[in-house]
C-alpha cells in the first residue's frame, strides 16, 4: 500500500504498471507450460474426461469442499459469495475462483478483493495445493494470519493488504519460495519478530509491508539486500526508527548490490542517521524514492548521484533546512533525470536559486507550505519540460519574471505569496501553452489583469481575493474555461456571456459588484455561485443547466425577482440551493419534490407565499431548512417531523403560520437494550435548532419537545402560545439558547431549568409567568430585561423581592445596547448559536480525509481535476459555515 504523492505521479504509474505487466506475462507463460503438460497427462491417463476423452469443467470435490468451508467461517453482508453453493459442482464458475483453463480440475487462483467479508480465514485453504494466486485485499478478515499459508508452495502472488489481522507475520511464509509479489500493506495490527524468513524468497520482486511493525526486525537491511530480484519495496509506517540494529557493519562493506527501483520509507520518524544504511539500498537503478513524513534535517550528497532517479518526495519533514543547500545536494547526475520533486510542508528557508536551471528534466516542482523567502529565480521559467509549479504558502516576493514567457508550464500556483506588481502583457504574451493558472490571494489589483486574455489555452483560472477593483474586459467572456473563480474582489460591470464556457464545471463570481441580468449558462455546471452581487432580473436561466451535474447553486444576496421556475426535476444531484435575500415570490414549484439529494434549502427573506408544498416532504435528505422571513401560511406541517430524520436546523420564523406545534416533531421507539426496555426518540433526533418565532402559533408547548436531548437552540418567541413551560425542560441539558418571549405563557419557571448548565441565552420576557426565578449560576447572570413583562416574577436578578425575602434589593445587571437588530440576520444568529456544534463534527468527518490523506489533498488542491470532489467539499464547507458557533 503506497503512500504520499506516489499515486499522482506519472512516473510511479508507469513503473508500477511495467512491473505488474512483467509479472503477469511471466505468470501466463508459466501457466501455459503447466496447462500443456497437464493436458498431455490427462490425455494419456484418461483422467478428468468423459468416455470420449472430452475434458469437463467439474472441479475436484476436495477443492470445492475447501472453498465451501472457507465461506462457512465468514459473514458475507453483501452476498459476494452467493454463487458459492453446495449443490453447484462447477466451483470454477464461482465468483472470484480461477481454475486451470485446460482441465478445469484444479483451483489455481482466488481473487476476492474488496468483497466485504468478515471473519477468520479457515485453514481449509491449505487443500488448494495448486493455488498460485491468492488475493484477499480489502476485506475485514481478522484473527491471526494462518500459518498454514506456508504450505501453499505454488503461490506466486499473495495479497493480504487492508484487513484486520493481528499478531506476528508467520515465519512459515519463508516456505513460499515461488513468491514474486508479497503485499501485506496495512494488513492489521501485525509485527515481524524475526525477518530472516524473508531471505528465502529469492524470486521476490515486489514487497509491501506498510503499517507492519518492524521494530524488532534487526538486520532487516541485510535481508533486503539478499533478495536479488527485489525491485519494489514499500515500508511506509513500519517503526523503522525503533530498530536497534538495522544492519550489520560487515555486511554494508560487502559486494551485495541492490536491485531496488522503487523505495518508500515514509512515516517512520527517521532521523538523518538513517542515511548510513540507506546508502547500499540506493543505486543507479533507483527511480522512485519517498522519504516523506520523517524527521530528516537534510539529505546526503550521494542522492545527487542517482542517475536514474525520476521521482523524489521529501514532504513533511520538520527540521529547518536551507533550500539552496538542499537542492545543491541533488545537483549531480540526479539533476538530469529528476522529473518530480515534492518537498512540501517542511521548514525550508531561502529562495529559489538560479541553479534550478540544471534540473532540465523537471516537470513538477512542489514547494508549498514552507518558509521560503527572497525572489523566484528567472531561471525557473526557462526549464523546458516544467508543467506544474506550486510554491504557494511561502514568503517569496517579487513580480513574476518577464522570462516566464518562455515557460511551457501547464499549472502555475503562486497563491498566498506576497507578490507585488503586475506582469505586463509582454511578460505573459508567449505563455500560450498555459492551461491552469492559480494566483489566488496575490496582490494583482486594483486593475483587472488583461494579459490573461493572451493565454489562449487557459481552462482553469483562479484570481479570487486578489484586490481587483475594476471591470472585466468584454473579450474575457469569450474565453473557454472549465473552472473560473473571480470571487472576493470588487469587480463591477455586467457579465456579458457565460454560455461560451461550454465544458465549464465551476463558476464562482461571488462577493463582487456585478450588475444586470444573469446571462445564459453552460449546461454542464456542477457548481454555480453568484451570491453577494447586484444581479437583477428573473432566474429562469437555471433551466439551461440540463446535464444533471449541478450540486451547488447559490444566488443569494442579489436583487433577483420573479418565481422559481418549475424545472427543478433536472437537478437530481443538487445538494445546496440558496436563494435567500432576494425579492422572489409565488409558491414553491411542485418540482421541488424532485430534489431528493438536497441537503440545504435556504430561502430566507423573500416573498414566497402559500402553504408549504406537499412535494417538499420528498426532500428527505435535508439537514438544514430555512424558510424564514417570507409569507408562507397555513399550519406548521406535521410531516416535517415524520420525513426529515436528518434535519439539524429548522427555521420557519417570520411567516404567517398558524395552529399548534405538531406532536410529530418527536416520535418514540421502544428498544430493548442491555436487558431493559428503554424509550428512544427518533425522527428529529439529530435536530440541533428549531426557530418557529414570529408566527401565529397557538396552543401549549408540547412536553415531547423536551425529549429532543440534542437540541442546542429553541426559539418559539413572538407567537400566541399559552399554558405552562413543560416541567421536563431541564432534560434538555445541551441547550445553549432558549427564547420563549412574547407569548402568553403562565405559571412558574420550572426548577429543572437550573440543571441546564450550558445555557448561555435565555429570554422569557413578555409573558404571564409568576413565582420565584430558580437559582443557578446561569439564571442569575442574565440581564433583568430577559425576565421583564412578567408581573408575577420575583427574585434575582430582578429587583422585585419575593414574599418573605429580606435584605437589600438586588442591583440590576447593566445590559448591553438592545434592539431587534433586524439589520443582523436573526435567523443566522439563532442558527449559529444552535446548529454549530453538531455540524462542526460532521464537517470534520467530511473534510478529515482531505486534511489527513495526502494523496487526496494533493489531487484536490494542486491539480483541480476532481471537480466532483471539489464541489462536494464546497457543499460541505457551505453547510459548515452556516453551522459554526459564534464564540464570544
N, C-alpha and C positions, 0 to 999 in steps of 0.2 A: 504494500500500500504506500504509494508515493505521496510526498507532501510538498509544501511550499508552493513555488510557482511552476513546478515542472509540468503540470498538466496543460498549462497555457503555452508551453514552449514548442514552436515548430520543430526545433532541433530534437527535443525529447521525443516528440511524437514519431519522427522519422526513425530514430534509433530504436524506440520501443517496438514499432511495427516491424522493423527489419529483423530484430531478434526473434519476435514471435513467428514471423514468416519462415525463418530458417528452421526454427523448431518444428513448425507444422509440416513443412516439406519433408524434413527428416523423418517425422513420425509416420507420414503417409508411405514413404518408401519402405520403412521397417514393416509397417502393416501389410504392404503389398507382398513382400517376401514371405512374411508369416502366413498370409492367407493362401498364397500359391502353394506353399508346402503343405498346409493343412488340407487344401482341396485334393492334392495328389494322394495324400494318405487316406482321405475318405474314399476316394475313387478306388484305391487298391483294396481297402478293408471292407468297403460296403457299408460303413457306418454313417449314420445321420441322414440316410436317404430312404426312399421308398423302394418298391420292388424293381422299379425301372431305373434306379440309380439317380433319381432326381432329389436334389438337396432340399430339405424342408426348413422352415423358419422357426420351428419349435425349439425353445431354449431348454437347457438342461434343468431337470427338476431341482437338483441341488442348488443351482444358482437362483432359480425362481423362488425357492423357499427362503434363501438367504435375503433376497430383496424384500419379501413379504415380512420377514422378521424384523428387518431394518425399519420398515414402515410401522409395524405394530408398536414399536417403542416410542413413536413420535406423535406429537399433536400437530395436526395439519389444518390450521384455521382457514386457509384459502382453498382447500381442496386441490392442492398442487399435485398430489399423488393419487388423484381419483381414478386414474387409469390403471393403477396397480391393483388388480382384482384377483383373488384366489382362483376364481373359475376361469381366468384367462390364461391359457398355456403359453401364449406367444409374448413372453415378457420383453422380447426385443423391440416390441412396438409400444412399450410403456414410455410415458413421458420421461425424458432425461436419461434413458437407458440406451447404450450403444453396444452393438454386438458385432462379431466378425461378419463382414459383409458377404463373404463367400459361403460359409457353412451355417451361419446363424446359431451355432452351438454355444459359443462362449460369450459372456458379457465382458467386454473389453473397456467400457467406459461408463462412468456415471457423471452426468452434467446436471446438477441440481442447484444452480446458482440462484440465490435470492428467492427461494420458494417459500420463505416464511416459516420453515419447520422449527419446532421447539422440542427439546428433549435430549436425552443421551443417545449416543451412537451405539447401536448394537454390535457386539463382537462378531455377528454372523457375516459381516462383510469379508471376513478372512476366507470365506469359502469361494470368493470370486477370485480364484487364483490366476486368471488370465487378465485381470484388470491392469491396464496400463495408463489410464487417465481417471483421476478422482477429483472432482471439483465440487466442494461443499461451501463455496464462498457465499457470504451474506445471508446466513440464516441465524437461528438462535440456539444452536447446539450448545449444550452445557455439560457439566461434569468434566472429567479428565479426558485427555486425548487418548484413545485406546492404544495400548502398547502393541496390540495385535496388528496394527497397521504395518509394523515392521516385517510381517510375513508376506506382504503384497510385493514380492520382489520384482514383479514385472512393471511396476509403476515407473513411468517416465515423467508424469505430471501430477503434482499434488498441491491442491489449493484449499486451505482451511481458514483463510482470512475472514475477518469481520464476523466473528462468532462470539460465544460467551464461555469458552473453556476456562479452566483454571488448573493450577498445578504446574508440573515441570514438563518440558518437551521430552517425549520418550527417547532414551538413548537408542532404542531399537530402530529408530529412523536410519541409523548407520548401516542397516542391512539393505537399504533401498539403493543399491549400487548402480541401478539404471536411471536414477532420477536425473532429469535435465532441468526441471524447474520446481522449486520448493517455495511456496508462498504461504507464509504464516503471519502476515501483517495484521496487527490488531486482532489476534486470534482469541484474546481474552486476557485474564489476569494470569499470565504464564511467565515462566522464567526458564533459564538454562543453567543447570548446576555445573555441568561438565560438557564443554563443547567439543571434546575430542572426537565424538561420533561423526561430526561433520566432515572430518578429514577423509572418511571412507567414500565420500560421494564424488568420485573422480570425474564423473561426466556432468556434474552440475554446472549449468550456465547462468541461471537466474536464481537469486536467493533474496527473499523478502522476509525480514523478521521485525518489522516496525512494531513498536509497542511492547515487545518482549524484553523482560529484564535480563541483561547480560552482566549484571553487577558482579556475579561470581564466576564469570567465564574468563578465567585467567588465560593468558596467551592466545586470545582469540585472533589476534593479528597473524600469528604463526599459522593457525589453522586455515585462515582465509588465503594466505599466500601459498598454501599447499594444494589449492584447488586449481589445477592447470587450465581449465576451460571456463572459469567463472568470469562473466563479462558484466553482469548487472548485480550490484549489491546495495540493498536499502536497509539501513539500520537506524531509522528515524525513531527517536524517543526510546532508546534501549538502555538508558542509565550508564552509558559508557564512561562517564566521568567517575563512577564509583568502582571501576575495575582496578584492583590494586596492581596487577601485573599484566598489562595488555599485551606484552611481547617479551621475548627473551632476548637479551642483548646479543648473544651469539648468533641468533637466527637473523637478526637485522643485518649482520655482516656477511650473510651467506649469499649465494648466487641466485636465489629464487627471484623471479621477475613476475610482477603482477600482470594479469591479462584483463584487469577491470577497465571497462569503458564507461560505465555509469555508476556513480558513487554518491549515496545520500547518507549524511551523518548529522542531520539537523536535530534540534530539540534534545540535546544530550548534556547541556550545561558544561561543555568542554571549554577548557582554557587553552592558552597558546602552548602549553606543554604537550598538547596532542600532536603538534607538528612533527615531533620526532618519529612517532610510529606511523603518521600519515605518509611520510616520505616514500617508503617502499610500496605503498598502495597506489601511488600516483606515478604513472609512466607516460610515455608519449602515446599510449593507446587511449588514455582517458579523454572522454569527450564531454561528459557532464559531471559537475561537482557542485554539491549543495552542502554548505556549512552553516545554514541559517539557524537562527534561534539558539545560539550558544553564548559563550561569554568570552569571545575572542577579541583581542586588542590589536589586531592587525593580521597580516599574512606573511609567510616566509617568501624569500626571493625565489625559491625553486618553483613556486607556482607560475612564475613567468616563463618557465622553460618547458611547459607542457604544450608541445607543438600541434596537438590535435584538439585541445580544449575549445569547445564552442559555446558552452553554457556554464556560467559561474554565478551561484546565488550566495549572497552574504547578508541577507536580510536579518533584522532583529538581533544584532549583536550590540552589547550595551556599552562597551568601553569607548572613550573619546579617542578618535583616530583622525589624523590629518589626511584628508582625501588625496592631495597630490602625492604624499608618501605612499599611500595605499595603491594608487594607480601605477606609480613607478615600479612597484614590485611585480606588476604584470606586464612590464614593457619588453620582455624578451620575445621569443617566437610566439608566445601566447597572444600578444597584441595583434598578430597577423591572422589568427584563426578565430579569436573570440567574437561571437555573434550576439550574445545576450549577456548583459551584466545587470544583476539585480543586487542593489545594495541599499535598500530602503529601510526606514525606521531604525537607523543607527544613530550615532552621535558624531557623524563626520563633521569636520570643520574645514575651513579653507575654501578655495574657489575651484572652478573647473579649469585646469591648466591647459596650456597650449599643446602639450604633447599628447592630448587626447586624439590629435590627428594621426598618431601612429596606429590607432586601432581601426585599421582600414576595412575590416570585415564587420564592424559593429552595426547591428540592425536595431537593437533595443537597448536603451540606457535608462535605468530606473534608479533615481537617487532621491525620491521623495521622502519627506518626514525626517530630515536631518537638520544640522545646524550650520549648513554651508553658507558662506558669505562671499563678498567680493563680486566679481563680474563673471558672466558666462563667456568663455573664450570664443572668439570668432572662428577658431579652427573647428569647433564642434559642427558648424553648419557646412563644413567642407567634406565631411565624411560621406563617401559616395553611396553607401548602402544603408545609411541610417533611415529607419522608417518610423520609429516610435521613440519619443523622448518624454520623460516625466521627471522634472526637477522641482515639482510643487512642494509646498510646505517647507521652504528653506528661507534664507535671508539674502539670497542673491539679488543684486541690484544692477542697474544699468539698463539702457534701452536695448531692444532686440537689435542685434548687429545687422548692418547693411548686407553682410555676406550671407545672411540667411537665405537670400535669393538663390544661392547656388545649391541649397539643400534639397534632397529628394524625400524629406521626411513626410510620412503619411499622418502621423499624430504628433502634435506639439502640445504639451501640457505644462504651462508655466504658472498655473494658478497659485494664488496666495504667496507670490513673491512680490516684493515691493518694487516692481518695475516702474521706472519713471520715464516719461516721454512717450511719444507715439511714433512708431516707424513710418517713414514716408512711403508713398506708393512705389518709389524706386527700390526701396529695400525689399518689398514683397512682390514686385511685379513678376519675377521669374518663378515664383512658387506655384506653378500651375499644377503640380502633382499632389499638393497637399489635399488630403481628404478629411482630416479631422483636426479641429483647432479648439483648444480649451484655454482661454485666457481669463477665466472667471476670477473675480476678486482682484484683478490687476487694476492699476490706475490708468485706464485708457482715455477717460473723458477729459474735458467736457464734450468734445465733438465726436460724432459717430465715425468710426474708423472706415473710411471709404475704400481703403486699399483691399478690404475683404472681398469686394466685388471682383477683383482680379484673380481670385482663387477659383478658377473655373470648375475644378473637380471637387470642391468642398461639399461634403454631405453632412458633416456634424459641426455645429458651431455653438459654443457656449461662451458668451461675453456677459454673463449675469454679474451683477454687483460690481460694475466697473466704472461707476460715476459718470456715465454718459448722460448728458442733458442736452438733447438735440433731436432733430427729426431724422427719420430714416430716408436715405436717398431712394427715389422711386425704382431705380434699376435693381435695388437689393431684392425686391419682392419677386423678381424673375429667376432667382437662383433656385437650385434643386437641392433641398435639404431633406434628410430623413430625421434629423434631430436639430431643433432650433430652440435655444434658451437665451432670451434677452431680458429676463426678469430682474427686478430690483434695481432699476435705473430710473431715470426721469425722461424717458423717450416720449416724444409727442408726435402729433400728426395722425393721419388716418393709415390704416393697414389696407393697402391697395389690392393685394392678391395673395391668397394662400393656396388656391387650388393648383398652382404650379408645383407645389410640393407633393407630387403625385404619390410618392412612396413614403411620405412622412409618417412616423410613428409617434413623435412627440413634438408638441409646440407649446412653449411656455413664454407668454408675454406679460405675465402678472406683475403687479406693483410698478406700473408706469403711468403715463398720462395719455395713452392712446384715446382718440375720439372717433366719432362717426359710427356708422353701422359695421357690423362684423361681416366680412366678405365670405365668398364661397370657400368651402373647406375640402381638403382631400378626404377620400372615403376610407383611408386605411388607418386613421388615427387610433392610437391606444391611450394617449393622454393629451388633453387639451385644457390649459389653464390660462384664462384671460381675465382673472379676477383682479380687483382693485385697479380699475382703469376708469375711463369715462365713456365707454361704449354705449351706444343708444340703439333704438330700433327693436325689432322682434327677434325671436330665437328659432324661427323655422329652419334656419340653416343647419341645425343639428341633424336634420333628417338626411343630410347629404353624407353622413358618416355611416355607410351601409355595409362595410365589410365585416362587422361583428367583432372587432378587436377592442373597441373602446372600453376602458376600465375606469377612467378618471375624467370627470367633467366638472370644472369649476368656473362659473360665470358670475360669481358673487361680487358685490360691491361695485356695481355699474349702474347705468340708468336704463336698463332694458325694460321693455313694455310688451304687452300682448299676453297670449295664453301659451301654455306648454303644448306643443304640437302632439297629436296622437300617433306618434311613430316610435314610441319607446320600446316597442316589441323587438326592434332590431338590435337592442343593446343588451343582449343576454349575458355579456361578461362584465357589465358595468358594476363597479363596487362603490364608487363615490359620486353622488350627484349633489352639487352645491349651487343653488340658485338664489341664495339669501341676499338681502339688502338690494333689492331691485324694485320695480313697480309692476311686476307681473300680476295677472288677475285671472279670474274664472275658476272653474272646477278642475280638480286633478283629472287628467285623461284616464280612461279605462285601461289603456296600455301600460299604465304604471305598474299594474299587477304582473307584467312580464319580466320585471327586474328581479328575478329570483336570486341573483348573486349580490344584490345591493346590500351594502353594509352601513352606509351613511347616507341619510336623506336630510338635507339642510335647506329648508325653505323659509327661514326666519325673515320677518319684516318684508312681506309683500302684501298683496291684496287678494289672495286666494279666498274663495268663499264656498258655501255649500257644506253639506255633510261630508265627512271623510269617506272617500270612495271605498266600497267593499273590496274592490280589487287589490287595494293596498295590503290586505291581510295575506296576500300570496307572497309578499316580500319577507319570507321567514328568516332570511339571513341578516336582517337589520340588527345592528348593535347600537346605533345612535339615530334617534328620530327627533327632529326639531321642526315643528310646525308652528312655532310661536309667532306672535305679533302679526296675525292675519285676521280673517273674518270668517273662519270656519264656525259652523253652527251645529246644532243637534246634540245628542248625548255623547258622553265620553265612550268610545267604542269598547264593548266588553271583550272583543276579540284581540285587543292588544295584549291582554294577559294570557290568552289562550295560544296565540300564534307566534309571538315574538319571544321565544325562550332564550335567545342570545342577547336580548336588549340590555345595554348598560346605561343609556341615557335616554330619558323620555321628557320632552319639553313641549307642552301644549299651551303655554301661558299666553295671555292677552289675545284670546279669541272670544267667541260668543257661545261657548259650550255650556250645556245645562245638564240637569239630572244629578244623580248621585255618583260617587266613586264606585266603579264596578268591583264586586267581590272577586271576579275572575282574575284580579291582579295577583292573587296568591291562591295556589292550589295546594293540596296536600297529598302525600303518598305514604301509606303505612308500610314500613320496611322492617323486616326482622334483621337485626344487626347485633351480632355477638350475644345471641340468646334473648335479647329484649326487643319488643316491638316499639319502634320509635317513629315519630312523625317528622317527615322531611318536607320542606317546601320545594316546589318545582315551579315550572313556568317562568316566572320572573326572578328566579333565584340568583341570577347574575346581575340584576339591576343595581346600579350604583346611584342613580339620580332620578328623581321624579319632580317635575315642575308643572303643576296644574294651576298656577296662580293667575289672577286677573281674568276669571271666567265667571259664570253664574252657577257654580256647582253647589248643590244643596245636600241636606241630609247629615248623618253622622260621619265621623271619621271611622272607617271600618277597623275594628281591632286587628283584622287579618293583616293589615299593613305592617303592624309591629313585628310580624314574623319574617319580614324581609331583613334578615340579620346582617346582610352585606351592604345594605343601603348606606350611602355616605351623605346624601343631601336630600331633603324633602321640603318642598315649597308648596304649600296649599293656601297661601295668602290671597287676600282680595277676592274672596268668594262669599257664599252665604251658608257656610257650614254651621251647624249648631250641635248641642249636646256637649258631653264632656270629652276631654282629652283621654284616650284609652290608657287605662292603668298600666298596661303592659309596655308602654312606650320605653321604659328603661331597658327592655330586652335589645333594643337597637343600639348596642354598645359601640358600633363602629361609626355611628352618625357623627358627622362633623358640623353639619348645618341643618337647622330646623326653623322654618318660618311658618307660623300659623296666624300671623297678624291679620287684622281687618276682616274678621269673621264674627260670628255670634256665639262663640264657644263659652260654656259656662262651667260652674263647678271649680274645684281647686286644681292647681298644678300637681300632677301625680308625684308622690315622693320618690318613685322609682327613677325619675328623671335625674336625680342626683347620682345615679350609677353610670351615667353617660360621661365618662371621664375624658373622652376625646372631643366632646362638643366644644366648638370654638365660635359658633354663631347661633344665637337664639333670639327670636322675636315673636312674642305672644301679645304684642300691644293691640289696643283697639278691639277688645273682646268683652266678655261679661264674666271674667274669671274672678274668683274670690279666695280668701284664705291666705295662709302664710306661704311665702315663697320658700320652697325646701332649701335646706342648707347644703352647700357643696362649694368647692373651690371655684368651679366654673360659674355656677348660677349667681354668686355674689360679685363676680368680676365683670359681668355685663353691665353696660350703662343703664341707668334707670329708665331711659326712654324706651327700652325694649320691653318694659312692663307697663308703660303708660296706657291710659284709656281703659283700665280695669279698676273700677271704683272700689271693688271689694278686696283687692290685693294689698298685702301689707308685709312688712319686714324687709330687711336689707336685700338689695341695695336701695330700695325706696326709703324715703324719709318718713313715710307713714308707718307708725308703730302699730303692732298687733295688740289686741286686748290682753292686758296682763304684763306687757313689756314695760321695763323700767329703764332709766338711764337717758342719756342724751340722744338726740337724733343722729341718725347715721348720715354723714355728708354724702351728697350726690357725687357720682363719678363724672368728671367733665368729659363730655363726648366730643369726638371729632366733628367736623362740619357735616351736616346731614343734608338730606335731599333725596329725591328719587333717582338722581344720577342717570336719567334716561339717555344722556349722551353717551354713557358707557353701556354697552350691551348687557342688560341684566341677565339675560339668558346665559351668556358666556360666563358671567361672573358665577352664576349658580353651577354651571356645569364644570367650571374649573375647580370649584370647591368640591363638588360631589363626585365627579367621574374620574378624576385624575388617578387616584391610587390604583384602582383596578386596571386601568389601561396602561399605566406605566409597566406593570407586569407583562401584559400582553405585548407591548411594544418591545420590551427587552427580549421576549421569547422570539418574536418575529425577526428582529434585527440581529439577534445574537450570532446567527450564522455568519452574517457579514462581518461582524466585529471579530469573531474568533477564527473563522475559516479563511485562511489566506488565499486559497485558490478562488473561492467565490468572490472575495473582496477585490482580488486582482482583476478578474474578469469584469466586475461591475464598474469599478472606478477608473480603470485605465483603458479599456477597450470599447466600452459602451455598446457592445454587441448584444448583450442580453436585454433587449428592450422590454420584454415581458417581465423579467425580474425587476428591471428598473421601475416600471410602472407600479408593480406590486409594492415596492418599497415606498414609492411616493404615496400610495394609498395608505400604507401603514403609518408613515410619518404624518400625513394629514390627520388621520384619526387620533394619533397620539398627541398632536398639538392641541386638538380640541379638549383632550382629557388631562392635560398636565396640571397638577395642583399649583396654585399660586402660593409661594412661600413669602411670608411677610416677616 
